[in-house]
Amino acid sequence: MKSQTILRGGDQAVNSDEVLKVTTLLYLQEALLKEKYEGCKELIEIAKKFGAQQSEIKEVIAAYIRDKAGGQNGANRNKKRLFT
């Protein structure tokens, strides 16, 4: 997909592919939290299309597994991990 700059903040530009990648990773995170596993494969493919690295996808899944094993409730899981 052709990237276009959509936002400038100081010296840093954010392109549309980056925004769509992060949005798709958030949707993947939400699908996992809601246990909607049937949609995860498609979300992963879309995230890759917008430039998500395997390590970014693995981190979303690993955070879900860690939090599920730790017994945290859905309101507090993973909210900040994607952006740290």
Distance bins in CASP14 RR format, pairs under 12 A and 6 or more apart:
PFRMAT RR
TARGET T0000
AUTHOR 0000-0000-0000
RMODE 2
METHOD distances of the structure
MODEL  1
1 15 0 0 0 0 1 0 0 0 0 0 0
1 16 1 0 0 1 0 0 0 0 0 0 0
1 17 1 0 1 0 0 0 0 0 0 0 0
1 18 0 0 0 0 0 1 0 0 0 0 0
1 19 0 0 0 0 0 1 0 0 0 0 0
1 20 1 0 0 1 0 0 0 0 0 0 0
1 21 0 0 0 0 0 1 0 0 0 0 0
1 24 0 0 0 0 0 1 0 0 0 0 0
1 46 0 0 0 0 0 1 0 0 0 0 0
1 48 0 0 0 0 0 1 0 0 0 0 0
1 49 1 0 0 1 0 0 0 0 0 0 0
1 50 1 0 0 1 0 0 0 0 0 0 0
1 51 0 0 0 0 1 0 0 0 0 0 0
2 15 0 0 0 0 1 0 0 0 0 0 0
2 16 0 0 0 0 1 0 0 0 0 0 0
2 17 0 0 0 0 1 0 0 0 0 0 0
2 20 0 0 0 0 0 1 0 0 0 0 0
2 50 0 0 0 0 0 1 0 0 0 0 0
3 13 0 0 0 0 1 0 0 0 0 0 0
3 14 0 0 0 0 1 0 0 0 0 0 0
3 15 1 1 0 0 0 0 0 0 0 0 0
3 16 1 0 1 0 0 0 0 0 0 0 0
3 17 1 0 1 0 0 0 0 0 0 0 0
3 18 1 0 0 1 0 0 0 0 0 0 0
3 19 0 0 0 0 1 0 0 0 0 0 0
3 20 0 0 0 0 1 0 0 0 0 0 0
3 21 0 0 0 0 0 1 0 0 0 0 0
3 50 0 0 0 0 1 0 0 0 0 0 0
3 51 0 0 0 0 1 0 0 0 0 0 0
4 13 0 0 0 0 0 1 0 0 0 0 0
4 14 0 0 0 0 0 1 0 0 0 0 0
4 15 1 0 0 1 0 0 0 0 0 0 0
4 16 1 0 1 0 0 0 0 0 0 0 0
4 17 0 0 0 0 1 0 0 0 0 0 0
4 18 0 0 0 0 0 1 0 0 0 0 0
4 19 0 0 0 0 0 1 0 0 0 0 0
4 20 0 0 0 0 0 1 0 0 0 0 0
5 12 0 0 0 0 0 1 0 0 0 0 0
5 13 1 0 1 0 0 0 0 0 0 0 0
5 14 1 0 0 1 0 0 0 0 0 0 0
5 15 1 0 1 0 0 0 0 0 0 0 0
5 16 1 0 0 1 0 0 0 0 0 0 0
5 17 0 0 0 0 0 1 0 0 0 0 0
5 18 0 0 0 0 1 0 0 0 0 0 0
5 19 0 0 0 0 0 1 0 0 0 0 0
6 13 0 0 0 0 1 0 0 0 0 0 0
6 14 1 0 0 1 0 0 0 0 0 0 0
6 15 1 0 0 1 0 0 0 0 0 0 0
6 16 1 0 1 0 0 0 0 0 0 0 0
6 17 0 0 0 0 1 0 0 0 0 0 0
6 18 0 0 0 0 1 0 0 0 0 0 0
6 19 1 0 0 1 0 0 0 0 0 0 0
6 20 0 0 0 0 0 1 0 0 0 0 0
7 13 1 0 0 1 0 0 0 0 0 0 0
7 14 1 0 1 0 0 0 0 0 0 0 0
7 15 0 0 0 0 1 0 0 0 0 0 0
7 16 0 0 0 0 1 0 0 0 0 0 0
7 18 0 0 0 0 1 0 0 0 0 0 0
7 19 1 0 0 1 0 0 0 0 0 0 0
8 14 1 0 0 1 0 0 0 0 0 0 0
8 15 0 0 0 0 0 1 0 0 0 0 0
12 18 0 0 0 0 0 1 0 0 0 0 0
13 19 0 0 0 0 0 1 0 0 0 0 0
14 20 0 0 0 0 0 1 0 0 0 0 0
14 21 0 0 0 0 0 1 0 0 0 0 0
14 22 0 0 0 0 1 0 0 0 0 0 0
14 23 0 0 0 0 0 1 0 0 0 0 0
15 21 0 0 0 0 1 0 0 0 0 0 0
15 22 0 0 0 0 0 1 0 0 0 0 0
15 50 0 0 0 0 1 0 0 0 0 0 0
15 51 0 0 0 0 0 1 0 0 0 0 0
16 22 0 0 0 0 0 1 0 0 0 0 0
16 23 0 0 0 0 0 1 0 0 0 0 0
16 50 0 0 0 0 1 0 0 0 0 0 0
16 51 0 0 0 0 0 1 0 0 0 0 0
17 23 0 0 0 0 0 1 0 0 0 0 0
17 24 0 0 0 0 0 1 0 0 0 0 0
17 46 0 0 0 0 0 1 0 0 0 0 0
17 47 0 0 0 0 0 1 0 0 0 0 0
17 48 0 0 0 0 0 1 0 0 0 0 0
17 49 0 0 0 0 1 0 0 0 0 0 0
17 50 1 0 1 0 0 0 0 0 0 0 0
17 51 1 0 0 1 0 0 0 0 0 0 0
17 52 0 0 0 0 1 0 0 0 0 0 0
18 24 0 0 0 0 0 1 0 0 0 0 0
18 25 0 0 0 0 0 1 0 0 0 0 0
18 47 0 0 0 0 0 1 0 0 0 0 0
18 50 1 0 0 1 0 0 0 0 0 0 0
18 51 0 0 0 0 1 0 0 0 0 0 0
18 52 0 0 0 0 1 0 0 0 0 0 0
18 56 0 0 0 0 0 1 0 0 0 0 0
19 25 0 0 0 0 0 1 0 0 0 0 0
19 26 0 0 0 0 0 1 0 0 0 0 0
19 50 0 0 0 0 1 0 0 0 0 0 0
19 51 0 0 0 0 0 1 0 0 0 0 0
20 26 0 0 0 0 0 1 0 0 0 0 0
20 27 0 0 0 0 0 1 0 0 0 0 0
20 43 0 0 0 0 0 1 0 0 0 0 0
20 46 0 0 0 0 1 0 0 0 0 0 0
20 47 0 0 0 0 1 0 0 0 0 0 0
20 48 0 0 0 0 0 1 0 0 0 0 0
20 49 0 0 0 0 1 0 0 0 0 0 0
20 50 1 0 1 0 0 0 0 0 0 0 0
20 51 0 0 0 0 1 0 0 0 0 0 0
20 52 0 0 0 0 1 0 0 0 0 0 0
21 27 0 0 0 0 0 1 0 0 0 0 0
21 28 0 0 0 0 0 1 0 0 0 0 0
21 43 0 0 0 0 0 1 0 0 0 0 0
21 44 0 0 0 0 0 1 0 0 0 0 0
21 46 0 0 0 0 1 0 0 0 0 0 0
21 47 1 0 1 0 0 0 0 0 0 0 0
21 48 0 0 0 0 1 0 0 0 0 0 0
21 49 0 0 0 0 1 0 0 0 0 0 0
21 50 1 1 0 0 0 0 0 0 0 0 0
21 51 1 0 1 0 0 0 0 0 0 0 0
21 52 1 0 1 0 0 0 0 0 0 0 0
21 53 0 0 0 0 1 0 0 0 0 0 0
21 56 1 0 0 1 0 0 0 0 0 0 0
21 57 0 0 0 0 0 1 0 0 0 0 0
21 60 0 0 0 0 0 1 0 0 0 0 0
21 82 0 0 0 0 0 1 0 0 0 0 0
22 28 0 0 0 0 0 1 0 0 0 0 0
22 29 0 0 0 0 0 1 0 0 0 0 0
22 46 0 0 0 0 0 1 0 0 0 0 0
22 47 0 0 0 0 1 0 0 0 0 0 0
22 50 0 0 0 0 1 0 0 0 0 0 0
22 51 0 0 0 0 0 1 0 0 0 0 0
22 52 0 0 0 0 1 0 0 0 0 0 0
22 56 0 0 0 0 1 0 0 0 0 0 0
22 60 0 0 0 0 0 1 0 0 0 0 0
22 82 1 0 0 1 0 0 0 0 0 0 0
22 83 0 0 0 0 1 0 0 0 0 0 0
23 29 0 0 0 0 0 1 0 0 0 0 0
23 30 0 0 0 0 0 1 0 0 0 0 0
23 43 0 0 0 0 0 1 0 0 0 0 0
23 46 0 0 0 0 1 0 0 0 0 0 0
23 47 0 0 0 0 1 0 0 0 0 0 0
23 50 0 0 0 0 1 0 0 0 0 0 0
23 52 0 0 0 0 0 1 0 0 0 0 0
23 82 0 0 0 0 0 1 0 0 0 0 0
24 30 0 0 0 0 0 1 0 0 0 0 0
24 31 0 0 0 0 0 1 0 0 0 0 0
24 39 0 0 0 0 0 1 0 0 0 0 0
24 40 0 0 0 0 0 1 0 0 0 0 0
24 42 0 0 0 0 1 0 0 0 0 0 0
24 43 1 0 1 0 0 0 0 0 0 0 0
24 44 0 0 0 0 1 0 0 0 0 0 0
24 45 0 0 0 0 1 0 0 0 0 0 0
24 46 1 0 1 0 0 0 0 0 0 0 0
24 47 1 0 1 0 0 0 0 0 0 0 0
24 48 0 0 0 0 1 0 0 0 0 0 0
24 49 0 0 0 0 1 0 0 0 0 0 0
24 50 1 0 0 1 0 0 0 0 0 0 0
24 51 0 0 0 0 1 0 0 0 0 0 0
24 52 1 0 0 1 0 0 0 0 0 0 0
24 56 0 0 0 0 0 1 0 0 0 0 0
24 57 0 0 0 0 1 0 0 0 0 0 0
24 60 0 0 0 0 0 1 0 0 0 0 0
24 82 0 0 0 0 0 1 0 0 0 0 0
25 31 0 0 0 0 0 1 0 0 0 0 0
25 32 0 0 0 0 0 1 0 0 0 0 0
25 40 0 0 0 0 0 1 0 0 0 0 0
25 43 0 0 0 0 1 0 0 0 0 0 0
25 44 0 0 0 0 1 0 0 0 0 0 0
25 46 0 0 0 0 1 0 0 0 0 0 0
25 47 1 0 1 0 0 0 0 0 0 0 0
25 48 0 0 0 0 0 1 0 0 0 0 0
25 50 0 0 0 0 1 0 0 0 0 0 0
25 51 0 0 0 0 0 1 0 0 0 0 0
25 52 1 0 0 1 0 0 0 0 0 0 0
25 53 0 0 0 0 0 1 0 0 0 0 0
25 55 0 0 0 0 0 1 0 0 0 0 0
25 56 1 0 0 1 0 0 0 0 0 0 0
25 57 1 0 0 1 0 0 0 0 0 0 0
25 58 0 0 0 0 0 1 0 0 0 0 0
25 59 0 0 0 0 1 0 0 0 0 0 0
25 60 1 0 1 0 0 0 0 0 0 0 0
25 61 0 0 0 0 0 1 0 0 0 0 0
25 63 0 0 0 0 0 1 0 0 0 0 0
25 64 0 0 0 0 0 1 0 0 0 0 0
25 78 0 0 0 0 0 1 0 0 0 0 0
25 81 0 0 0 0 0 1 0 0 0 0 0
25 82 1 0 1 0 0 0 0 0 0 0 0
25 83 0 0 0 0 1 0 0 0 0 0 0
26 32 0 0 0 0 0 1 0 0 0 0 0
26 33 0 0 0 0 0 1 0 0 0 0 0
26 43 0 0 0 0 1 0 0 0 0 0 0
26 46 0 0 0 0 0 1 0 0 0 0 0
26 47 0 0 0 0 1 0 0 0 0 0 0
26 52 0 0 0 0 0 1 0 0 0 0 0
26 56 0 0 0 0 0 1 0 0 0 0 0
26 60 0 0 0 0 1 0 0 0 0 0 0
26 78 0 0 0 0 1 0 0 0 0 0 0
26 79 0 0 0 0 1 0 0 0 0 0 0
26 80 0 0 0 0 0 1 0 0 0 0 0
26 81 0 0 0 0 0 1 0 0 0 0 0
26 82 1 0 0 1 0 0 0 0 0 0 0
26 83 0 0 0 0 1 0 0 0 0 0 0
27 33 0 0 0 0 0 1 0 0 0 0 0
27 34 0 0 0 0 0 1 0 0 0 0 0
27 36 0 0 0 0 1 0 0 0 0 0 0
27 39 0 0 0 0 1 0 0 0 0 0 0
27 40 0 0 0 0 1 0 0 0 0 0 0
27 42 0 0 0 0 1 0 0 0 0 0 0
27 43 1 0 1 0 0 0 0 0 0 0 0
27 44 0 0 0 0 0 1 0 0 0 0 0
27 46 0 0 0 0 1 0 0 0 0 0 0
27 47 0 0 0 0 1 0 0 0 0 0 0
27 50 0 0 0 0 0 1 0 0 0 0 0
27 52 0 0 0 0 0 1 0 0 0 0 0
27 60 0 0 0 0 0 1 0 0 0 0 0
27 82 0 0 0 0 0 1 0 0 0 0 0
28 34 0 0 0 0 0 1 0 0 0 0 0
28 36 0 0 0 0 1 0 0 0 0 0 0
28 37 0 0 0 0 0 1 0 0 0 0 0
28 39 0 0 0 0 1 0 0 0 0 0 0
28 40 1 0 0 1 0 0 0 0 0 0 0
28 41 0 0 0 0 1 0 0 0 0 0 0
28 42 0 0 0 0 1 0 0 0 0 0 0
28 43 1 0 1 0 0 0 0 0 0 0 0
28 44 1 0 0 1 0 0 0 0 0 0 0
28 45 0 0 0 0 0 1 0 0 0 0 0
28 46 0 0 0 0 1 0 0 0 0 0 0
28 47 1 0 0 1 0 0 0 0 0 0 0
28 48 0 0 0 0 0 1 0 0 0 0 0
28 50 0 0 0 0 0 1 0 0 0 0 0
28 52 0 0 0 0 1 0 0 0 0 0 0
28 56 0 0 0 0 1 0 0 0 0 0 0
28 57 1 0 0 1 0 0 0 0 0 0 0
28 58 0 0 0 0 0 1 0 0 0 0 0
28 59 0 0 0 0 0 1 0 0 0 0 0
28 60 1 0 1 0 0 0 0 0 0 0 0
28 61 0 0 0 0 1 0 0 0 0 0 0
28 63 0 0 0 0 0 1 0 0 0 0 0
28 64 0 0 0 0 1 0 0 0 0 0 0
28 78 0 0 0 0 0 1 0 0 0 0 0
28 82 0 0 0 0 1 0 0 0 0 0 0
29 36 0 0 0 0 0 1 0 0 0 0 0
29 40 0 0 0 0 0 1 0 0 0 0 0
29 43 0 0 0 0 1 0 0 0 0 0 0
29 44 0 0 0 0 0 1 0 0 0 0 0
29 47 0 0 0 0 0 1 0 0 0 0 0
29 56 0 0 0 0 0 1 0 0 0 0 0
29 57 0 0 0 0 0 1 0 0 0 0 0
29 59 0 0 0 0 0 1 0 0 0 0 0
29 60 1 0 1 0 0 0 0 0 0 0 0
29 61 0 0 0 0 1 0 0 0 0 0 0
29 62 0 0 0 0 0 1 0 0 0 0 0
29 63 1 0 0 1 0 0 0 0 0 0 0
29 64 1 0 0 1 0 0 0 0 0 0 0
29 67 0 0 0 0 0 1 0 0 0 0 0
29 74 0 0 0 0 0 1 0 0 0 0 0
29 77 0 0 0 0 1 0 0 0 0 0 0
29 78 1 0 1 0 0 0 0 0 0 0 0
29 79 0 0 0 0 1 0 0 0 0 0 0
29 80 0 0 0 0 0 1 0 0 0 0 0
29 81 0 0 0 0 1 0 0 0 0 0 0
29 82 1 0 0 1 0 0 0 0 0 0 0
29 83 0 0 0 0 0 1 0 0 0 0 0
30 36 0 0 0 0 1 0 0 0 0 0 0
30 39 0 0 0 0 0 1 0 0 0 0 0
30 40 0 0 0 0 0 1 0 0 0 0 0
30 43 0 0 0 0 1 0 0 0 0 0 0
30 60 0 0 0 0 0 1 0 0 0 0 0
30 64 0 0 0 0 0 1 0 0 0 0 0
30 74 0 0 0 0 0 1 0 0 0 0 0
30 77 0 0 0 0 0 1 0 0 0 0 0
30 78 0 0 0 0 1 0 0 0 0 0 0
30 79 0 0 0 0 0 1 0 0 0 0 0
30 82 0 0 0 0 0 1 0 0 0 0 0
31 37 1 0 0 1 0 0 0 0 0 0 0
31 38 0 0 0 0 1 0 0 0 0 0 0
31 39 1 0 1 0 0 0 0 0 0 0 0
31 40 1 0 1 0 0 0 0 0 0 0 0
31 41 0 0 0 0 0 1 0 0 0 0 0
31 42 0 0 0 0 1 0 0 0 0 0 0
31 43 1 0 0 1 0 0 0 0 0 0 0
31 44 0 0 0 0 1 0 0 0 0 0 0
31 46 0 0 0 0 0 1 0 0 0 0 0
31 47 0 0 0 0 0 1 0 0 0 0 0
31 60 0 0 0 0 1 0 0 0 0 0 0
31 61 0 0 0 0 0 1 0 0 0 0 0
31 64 0 0 0 0 1 0 0 0 0 0 0
31 78 0 0 0 0 0 1 0 0 0 0 0
32 38 0 0 0 0 0 1 0 0 0 0 0
32 39 0 0 0 0 1 0 0 0 0 0 0
32 40 1 0 0 1 0 0 0 0 0 0 0
32 43 0 0 0 0 1 0 0 0 0 0 0
32 44 0 0 0 0 0 1 0 0 0 0 0
32 57 0 0 0 0 0 1 0 0 0 0 0
32 59 0 0 0 0 0 1 0 0 0 0 0
32 60 1 0 0 1 0 0 0 0 0 0 0
32 61 1 0 0 1 0 0 0 0 0 0 0
32 62 0 0 0 0 0 1 0 0 0 0 0
32 63 0 0 0 0 1 0 0 0 0 0 0
32 64 1 0 1 0 0 0 0 0 0 0 0
32 65 0 0 0 0 1 0 0 0 0 0 0
32 66 0 0 0 0 0 1 0 0 0 0 0
32 67 0 0 0 0 1 0 0 0 0 0 0
32 68 0 0 0 0 1 0 0 0 0 0 0
32 74 0 0 0 0 0 1 0 0 0 0 0
32 77 0 0 0 0 1 0 0 0 0 0 0
32 78 0 0 0 0 1 0 0 0 0 0 0
32 81 0 0 0 0 0 1 0 0 0 0 0
32 82 0 0 0 0 0 1 0 0 0 0 0
33 40 0 0 0 0 0 1 0 0 0 0 0
33 60 0 0 0 0 0 1 0 0 0 0 0
33 61 0 0 0 0 0 1 0 0 0 0 0
33 63 0 0 0 0 0 1 0 0 0 0 0
33 64 1 0 0 1 0 0 0 0 0 0 0
33 65 0 0 0 0 0 1 0 0 0 0 0
33 67 0 0 0 0 1 0 0 0 0 0 0
33 68 0 0 0 0 1 0 0 0 0 0 0
33 72 0 0 0 0 0 1 0 0 0 0 0
33 73 0 0 0 0 0 1 0 0 0 0 0
33 74 1 0 1 0 0 0 0 0 0 0 0
33 75 0 0 0 0 1 0 0 0 0 0 0
33 76 0 0 0 0 0 1 0 0 0 0 0
33 77 1 0 1 0 0 0 0 0 0 0 0
33 78 1 0 0 1 0 0 0 0 0 0 0
33 79 0 0 0 0 1 0 0 0 0 0 0
33 81 0 0 0 0 0 1 0 0 0 0 0
33 82 0 0 0 0 0 1 0 0 0 0 0
34 40 0 0 0 0 0 1 0 0 0 0 0
34 64 0 0 0 0 0 1 0 0 0 0 0
34 74 0 0 0 0 1 0 0 0 0 0 0
34 77 0 0 0 0 0 1 0 0 0 0 0
34 78 0 0 0 0 0 1 0 0 0 0 0
35 64 0 0 0 0 1 0 0 0 0 0 0
35 68 0 0 0 0 1 0 0 0 0 0 0
35 74 0 0 0 0 0 1 0 0 0 0 0
35 77 0 0 0 0 0 1 0 0 0 0 0
36 42 0 0 0 0 0 1 0 0 0 0 0
36 43 0 0 0 0 1 0 0 0 0 0 0
36 64 0 0 0 0 0 1 0 0 0 0 0
37 43 0 0 0 0 0 1 0 0 0 0 0
37 44 0 0 0 0 0 1 0 0 0 0 0
37 61 0 0 0 0 0 1 0 0 0 0 0
37 64 0 0 0 0 0 1 0 0 0 0 0
39 45 0 0 0 0 0 1 0 0 0 0 0
39 46 0 0 0 0 0 1 0 0 0 0 0
39 47 0 0 0 0 0 1 0 0 0 0 0
40 46 0 0 0 0 0 1 0 0 0 0 0
40 47 0 0 0 0 0 1 0 0 0 0 0
40 57 0 0 0 0 1 0 0 0 0 0 0
40 60 0 0 0 0 1 0 0 0 0 0 0
40 61 0 0 0 0 1 0 0 0 0 0 0
40 64 0 0 0 0 1 0 0 0 0 0 0
41 47 0 0 0 0 0 1 0 0 0 0 0
41 48 0 0 0 0 0 1 0 0 0 0 0
41 57 0 0 0 0 0 1 0 0 0 0 0
41 61 0 0 0 0 0 1 0 0 0 0 0
42 48 0 0 0 0 0 1 0 0 0 0 0
42 49 0 0 0 0 0 1 0 0 0 0 0
43 49 0 0 0 0 0 1 0 0 0 0 0
43 50 0 0 0 0 0 1 0 0 0 0 0
43 52 0 0 0 0 1 0 0 0 0 0 0
43 57 0 0 0 0 1 0 0 0 0 0 0
43 60 0 0 0 0 1 0 0 0 0 0 0
43 61 0 0 0 0 0 1 0 0 0 0 0
44 50 0 0 0 0 0 1 0 0 0 0 0
44 51 0 0 0 0 0 1 0 0 0 0 0
44 52 1 0 0 1 0 0 0 0 0 0 0
44 53 0 0 0 0 0 1 0 0 0 0 0
44 54 0 0 0 0 1 0 0 0 0 0 0
44 56 0 0 0 0 0 1 0 0 0 0 0
44 57 1 0 1 0 0 0 0 0 0 0 0
44 58 0 0 0 0 0 1 0 0 0 0 0
44 60 0 0 0 0 1 0 0 0 0 0 0
44 61 0 0 0 0 1 0 0 0 0 0 0
45 51 0 0 0 0 0 1 0 0 0 0 0
45 52 0 0 0 0 1 0 0 0 0 0 0
45 57 0 0 0 0 0 1 0 0 0 0 0
46 52 0 0 0 0 1 0 0 0 0 0 0
46 57 0 0 0 0 0 1 0 0 0 0 0
47 53 0 0 0 0 1 0 0 0 0 0 0
47 54 0 0 0 0 0 1 0 0 0 0 0
47 55 0 0 0 0 0 1 0 0 0 0 0
47 56 1 0 0 1 0 0 0 0 0 0 0
47 57 1 0 0 1 0 0 0 0 0 0 0
47 58 0 0 0 0 0 1 0 0 0 0 0
47 59 0 0 0 0 0 1 0 0 0 0 0
47 60 0 0 0 0 1 0 0 0 0 0 0
47 61 0 0 0 0 0 1 0 0 0 0 0
47 82 0 0 0 0 0 1 0 0 0 0 0
48 54 0 0 0 0 1 0 0 0 0 0 0
48 55 0 0 0 0 0 1 0 0 0 0 0
48 56 0 0 0 0 1 0 0 0 0 0 0
48 57 1 0 0 1 0 0 0 0 0 0 0
50 56 0 0 0 0 0 1 0 0 0 0 0
50 57 0 0 0 0 0 1 0 0 0 0 0
51 57 0 0 0 0 0 1 0 0 0 0 0
52 58 0 0 0 0 0 1 0 0 0 0 0
52 59 0 0 0 0 0 1 0 0 0 0 0
52 60 0 0 0 0 1 0 0 0 0 0 0
52 61 0 0 0 0 0 1 0 0 0 0 0
52 82 0 0 0 0 0 1 0 0 0 0 0
53 59 0 0 0 0 1 0 0 0 0 0 0
53 60 0 0 0 0 0 1 0 0 0 0 0
54 60 0 0 0 0 0 1 0 0 0 0 0
54 61 0 0 0 0 0 1 0 0 0 0 0
54 62 0 0 0 0 0 1 0 0 0 0 0
55 61 0 0 0 0 0 1 0 0 0 0 0
55 62 0 0 0 0 1 0 0 0 0 0 0
56 62 0 0 0 0 0 1 0 0 0 0 0
56 63 0 0 0 0 0 1 0 0 0 0 0
56 81 0 0 0 0 0 1 0 0 0 0 0
56 82 0 0 0 0 1 0 0 0 0 0 0
56 83 0 0 0 0 0 1 0 0 0 0 0
57 63 0 0 0 0 0 1 0 0 0 0 0
57 64 0 0 0 0 0 1 0 0 0 0 0
57 82 0 0 0 0 0 1 0 0 0 0 0
58 64 0 0 0 0 0 1 0 0 0 0 0
58 65 0 0 0 0 0 1 0 0 0 0 0
58 66 0 0 0 0 0 1 0 0 0 0 0
59 65 0 0 0 0 0 1 0 0 0 0 0
59 66 0 0 0 0 0 1 0 0 0 0 0
59 78 0 0 0 0 1 0 0 0 0 0 0
59 81 1 0 0 1 0 0 0 0 0 0 0
59 82 1 0 0 1 0 0 0 0 0 0 0
59 83 0 0 0 0 0 1 0 0 0 0 0
59 84 0 0 0 0 1 0 0 0 0 0 0
60 66 0 0 0 0 0 1 0 0 0 0 0
60 67 0 0 0 0 0 1 0 0 0 0 0
60 77 0 0 0 0 0 1 0 0 0 0 0
60 78 1 0 0 1 0 0 0 0 0 0 0
60 81 1 0 0 1 0 0 0 0 0 0 0
60 82 1 0 0 1 0 0 0 0 0 0 0
60 83 0 0 0 0 0 1 0 0 0 0 0
61 67 0 0 0 0 0 1 0 0 0 0 0
61 68 0 0 0 0 0 1 0 0 0 0 0
61 78 0 0 0 0 0 1 0 0 0 0 0
61 81 0 0 0 0 0 1 0 0 0 0 0
61 82 0 0 0 0 0 1 0 0 0 0 0
62 68 0 0 0 0 0 1 0 0 0 0 0
62 69 0 0 0 0 0 1 0 0 0 0 0
62 78 0 0 0 0 0 1 0 0 0 0 0
62 81 0 0 0 0 1 0 0 0 0 0 0
62 82 0 0 0 0 0 1 0 0 0 0 0
63 69 0 0 0 0 0 1 0 0 0 0 0
63 70 0 0 0 0 0 1 0 0 0 0 0
63 72 0 0 0 0 0 1 0 0 0 0 0
63 76 0 0 0 0 0 1 0 0 0 0 0
63 77 1 0 0 1 0 0 0 0 0 0 0
63 78 1 0 1 0 0 0 0 0 0 0 0
63 79 0 0 0 0 0 1 0 0 0 0 0
63 80 0 0 0 0 1 0 0 0 0 0 0
63 81 1 0 1 0 0 0 0 0 0 0 0
63 82 1 0 0 1 0 0 0 0 0 0 0
63 83 0 0 0 0 0 1 0 0 0 0 0
63 84 0 0 0 0 0 1 0 0 0 0 0
64 70 0 0 0 0 0 1 0 0 0 0 0
64 71 0 0 0 0 0 1 0 0 0 0 0
64 72 0 0 0 0 0 1 0 0 0 0 0
64 74 0 0 0 0 0 1 0 0 0 0 0
64 77 1 0 0 1 0 0 0 0 0 0 0
64 78 1 0 0 1 0 0 0 0 0 0 0
64 81 0 0 0 0 1 0 0 0 0 0 0
64 82 0 0 0 0 0 1 0 0 0 0 0
65 71 0 0 0 0 0 1 0 0 0 0 0
65 72 0 0 0 0 0 1 0 0 0 0 0
65 77 0 0 0 0 0 1 0 0 0 0 0
65 78 0 0 0 0 0 1 0 0 0 0 0
65 81 0 0 0 0 0 1 0 0 0 0 0
66 72 0 0 0 0 1 0 0 0 0 0 0
66 77 0 0 0 0 1 0 0 0 0 0 0
66 78 0 0 0 0 1 0 0 0 0 0 0
66 81 0 0 0 0 1 0 0 0 0 0 0
67 73 0 0 0 0 1 0 0 0 0 0 0
67 74 0 0 0 0 1 0 0 0 0 0 0
67 75 0 0 0 0 0 1 0 0 0 0 0
67 76 0 0 0 0 1 0 0 0 0 0 0
67 77 1 0 1 0 0 0 0 0 0 0 0
67 78 1 0 0 1 0 0 0 0 0 0 0
67 79 0 0 0 0 0 1 0 0 0 0 0
67 80 0 0 0 0 0 1 0 0 0 0 0
67 81 0 0 0 0 1 0 0 0 0 0 0
68 74 0 0 0 0 1 0 0 0 0 0 0
68 77 1 0 0 1 0 0 0 0 0 0 0
68 78 0 0 0 0 0 1 0 0 0 0 0
69 77 0 0 0 0 0 1 0 0 0 0 0
70 76 0 0 0 0 0 1 0 0 0 0 0
70 77 0 0 0 0 1 0 0 0 0 0 0
71 77 0 0 0 0 1 0 0 0 0 0 0
72 78 0 0 0 0 1 0 0 0 0 0 0
72 79 0 0 0 0 0 1 0 0 0 0 0
72 81 0 0 0 0 0 1 0 0 0 0 0
73 79 0 0 0 0 0 1 0 0 0 0 0
78 84 0 0 0 0 0 1 0 0 0 0 0
END
